[in-house]
Amino acid sequence: MTKKDFIEKMEKKRISVTDISNDDFSVVLAVTKHYQIYYYEFDNEKEAKTIMKKEVQRLKSDNNKITKKSSEHYDKYEIFNENIYSVFVRVDNTYVFISAINTYKNDIIKALRYMGY
């Protein structure tokens, strides 16, 4: 999914979208009532993998459990504890990050499916 596709999908669901890109990253923030979705787009797949892994490492702690699924062009990390559910999903040169209280885990999973992640 391209940045344009992401924005169109979010706007179709009437979700507020803001481009928060900077010199280092192309990033779009979508804000729902219960969580935020960060969409990152990179020049290449290697860069997306590297940045995403750094962010996953940042969230690691003794209290968090982590699950990982991977294939050639796909990585998914779920990081959770008794209060928070966070997920990173990479497809090719893009990834999304969503985090919320556990109550909204199923909503997040539905949002990822809707986006094709």
N, C-alpha and C positions, 0 to 999 in steps of 0.2 A: 504494500500500500504506500502510495506517495503522500507527501505532506498535504497536497491538494485534496487527495481522496479522504484523508483523515479529517480535514476541516469540513468537507462536504458531509461526511457521515455524522459528525457531531452536530453540525447545524441542522441536519435533517431531523435529529432527535431534540432539537431546540436546546442544545447544550452550549453554554457560553464558551467561546474559544478566543484565545489570545496568543499571538506569535511572540514568544519571549526569547527569540534567537539572539545570540551574541556573536562575537568574532570567532569563538571556538566551536559553537554548536548551533545546529538548526533545531529549535525546540518549539513545540506548540503545547500550550496548556489548555486543557478542557476542564471546566469546573462544573460538577454536578452538585446536587443538594448534599450528598453524603461523602463524596470523595473527589479527588482530582486525578486526571489522567495526563501524564507527561508523554508526549510523542517526540522521539528523537530520530533525526535522519542524518546519516553520515555519508561521506564520499565513497566509502567502501565497507565491505563486510568485516574486515579485520579491525578497523577502527571502532565499529559498533560493538564487536565482541570485547575489545580491550576496555573501552569506557564502561560498558555494562558490568563487566567482572569487577572493576574497581568499585563501582557503586554497591554491588552485592557484598563485597568484602567490608565495606563501610558499615553495613547493617548487621554483620555477624556479631553475635554475642553468645555467652553461655546460656542465656535464657531463650534464645531463638532456635527453632528447628528449621532446617533448610532441606527442600527437596529439589532435585534437578532432573530435567529431561532434555536430551539433546539429540540432534541429528545433524546432517551436513550443513543445512542452512537455517537451523532453528535451535534456540536455547530457551528454556523456561526455568526460572528459579522462583520458588515459593518460599517466603520467609515468614514465619509466624510464631506467636506465643499465645498465652491465654487471652491477650487483649487485642493484638494487632495482626492483620493479614496484609502482607505486601507481596507483589508479584512483578517480576521483570520478564518480558517475553521479547525475544529477538527473532526477526525474520529478515534474512539477508542483511541489508545495510541500515535497517531501522530497528528500534525497540521502543516498547512502551513500559512505563512504570506506573503502578497504581498502589496506593496504600490506604487502609481504612481500619476502623475497628472491626472485629470479627463478625459482627452482626451483618455486615454488608458483603461478606465473601461471595455469596451466591450472585449478588448483583454485579460484582466485579467479574466473575466468571462469565456471566451473560454478556457484559460489555465487551470482553475480549472476543467472545464468539462473534458478536455483531461486527467487530472490527476485522475479523478474519485472523486473529492471533490465537 
